[in-house]
Amino acid sequence: MLNNFNFNHLYYFYVIATEGSLVSASKILNVSQPTLSQQLKQFEEAMGRELFARYGRSLQLNEHGEYLLSFAVEIFTKSQEMLSGFKYKNSIDLIAQFNIGITPSVSKTYASRVLRPILVDEDAGLRTFENNLPSLIEKLHSHDIDFILTETPSEYLLTKGIETFEIKKIKYVIVCGNNFKDKKLNFPDGFNDVPYYKYGPSNGIQKQVDKYFYERNILPKVVGESDDLGIMLMATEENHCFSIVPDVSVEELIKSNRLFKLGDFENKEISICALFNKELDNKLIKSTLEDIKAQL
């Protein structure tokens, strides 16, 4: 069956379906409209079904066309990923240029510390991109970035083909600002109804905090939430609330008395991790991550 299948015709169908007309598709494909119309007719004959309903110059997919398009989208999306990955594989051997995604929950101070082995390497280049984890995972799949720097992600955010490399366990502390009413509170005692600024519900550390609070029947008063650590620290400093954050992100703020430590939050599951694509040749990435881990 595949020996006789015309993938050029499938691609023509895919472009026509996504553009909605032969006129637009012919411009993209650089094929005359009559020729494209004939190609579509041949494809429909080969499939044994009409795939469009005709309305003047416009074409609208019928149920057979919708079914076929769902597969065509996947086929040509994967084809593009294949080509991008192949180009990436060829180029990575020529220049050690790292494109790294960083989630907002990783402090810039700590990210700089983690990436220092790359920053000081004269033979390596570095570009960073900050975004939420789902968006960065899309970039990882399309080979726009080499790896993602993030806290231990929730399992449901990870997709097939992604490998997790643990760089370092993180210690968390409970902090507040000058406006906090009772800096003598000893965590976790006395924290019911106390204003609390939290991470978003899908964040890995927040799941650990929620579990900790539930097991100890602690019910703080949530006054805001963000996965952006910078926003969380600013909110904690300026408002009468507490938050639970990585200790490395608040060392200087505590020294300068802009934030105050109320206690330690014990967790055994949260780490700074790197996520990368299993499907590529990752020798350079893995060796770089091993170097990073060894120097922290």
C-alpha positions, 0 to 999 in steps of 0.5 A, spaced: 500 500 500 505 504 502 509 503 495 503 506 491 502 512 496 503 519 493 506 523 499 506 529 495 499 528 494 498 528 501 502 534 502 498 538 497 492 536 500 495 538 507 496 545 505 490 546 501 486 543 507 490 548 512 489 554 507 482 553 505 482 554 498 486 552 492 488 559 490 492 560 497 495 553 497 497 554 490 501 560 492 505 557 498 506 551 493 508 555 487 504 550 483 499 553 478 491 552 480 489 548 475 495 543 476 494 543 484 486 542 482 488 536 478 493 533 483 487 534 488 482 530 484 488 524 483 489 524 490 481 523 492 481 518 486 486 514 489 483 515 496 476 513 493 473 518 497 471 526 496 475 530 501 472 537 501 465 540 500 466 545 494 463 552 496 465 557 490 472 558 490 472 555 498 473 548 500 471 545 506 473 539 509 468 533 510 468 528 515 473 524 510 477 530 509 477 531 517 479 524 518 485 524 513 487 531 516 488 529 523 494 524 521 497 529 515 498 534 521 501 529 525 506 526 519 508 533 517 509 535 524 514 529 526 517 530 519 519 537 521 521 535 528 526 530 524 529 535 520 530 540 525 533 534 530 537 532 524 540 539 523 541 540 530 545 533 531 550 535 525 551 542 528 552 540 535 559 537 533 561 543 530 560 548 535 558 548 543 553 553 543 548 551 548 540 554 548 537 553 555 530 554 557 529 556 565 523 556 568 521 562 573 521 558 579 529 557 578 532 564 581 537 568 577 542 567 582 542 560 582 541 559 575 547 563 574 551 559 579 549 552 576 551 555 569 557 558 571 561 552 568 558 554 561 559 561 562 567 561 563 568 556 558 571 560 552 569 554 547 562 554 549 556 559 547 550 560 551 543 563 550 538 562 555 530 563 554 525 564 560 518 561 560 513 556 563 515 549 563 510 547 558 512 552 553 519 550 554 518 542 553 515 544 546 521 548 545 525 542 547 521 537 542 522 542 536 529 542 538 530 549 539 533 548 546 538 543 548 535 542 556 531 546 561 533 548 568 527 547 573 525 544 579 523 537 579 517 537 575 510 534 576 510 527 572 504 529 568 508 535 565 513 530 562 512 527 556 515 521 552 522 522 550 524 527 556 529 525 560 530 528 567 537 529 570 538 531 577 543 536 579 542 538 586 537 537 592 534 544 594 533 546 601 527 551 602 526 556 608 520 559 610 521 567 610 517 573 611 518 581 610 518 587 615 511 588 614 509 581 617 506 581 624 509 576 628 516 574 626 517 570 632 512 565 630 516 558 630 514 554 623 509 550 623 506 552 629 501 558 629 500 558 622 493 557 621 490 563 618 497 567 617 497 570 610 501 566 605 504 567 598 504 560 594 506 557 588 501 555 582 498 548 583 502 545 578 508 546 581 512 541 584 514 544 591 507 546 592 505 539 591 510 538 597 507 544 601 500 542 600 501 535 603 505 537 609 500 542 611 494 537 610 498 532 614 499 537 620 492 540 619 495 547 617 491 552 614 494 558 612 490 564 608 492 564 601 493 571 599 496 570 592 500 565 588 505 565 582 510 560 579 515 566 578 520 566 584 522 574 583 514 576 583 514 571 590 520 574 593 517 581 591 510 580 594 513 577 600 518 583 602 512 588 601 506 585 604 505 582 611 505 574 608 510 568 608 512 564 603 516 558 602 522 559 597 529 556 596 534 558 601 539 560 595 534 565 592 534 569 599 541 569 602 542 576 600 535 578 602 536 575 609 543 578 610 540 585 608 534 584 613 529 585 607 527 578 609 527 574 615 527 567 616 522 563 620 524 556 619 526 551 615 521 547 610 524 539 610 523 536 603 526 530 600 523 530 593 525 537 590 531 538 586 534 543 581 533 538 574 535 538 567 530 536 562 533 534 555 531 530 549 532 522 549 532 521 542 538 526 540 545 524 541 546 527 548 553 526 550 555 533 550 549 535 554 550 529 559 558 531 560 556 538 561 551 536 566 556 532 570 561 537 570 555 542 573 553 537 578 560 536 580 562 543 581 556 545 585 
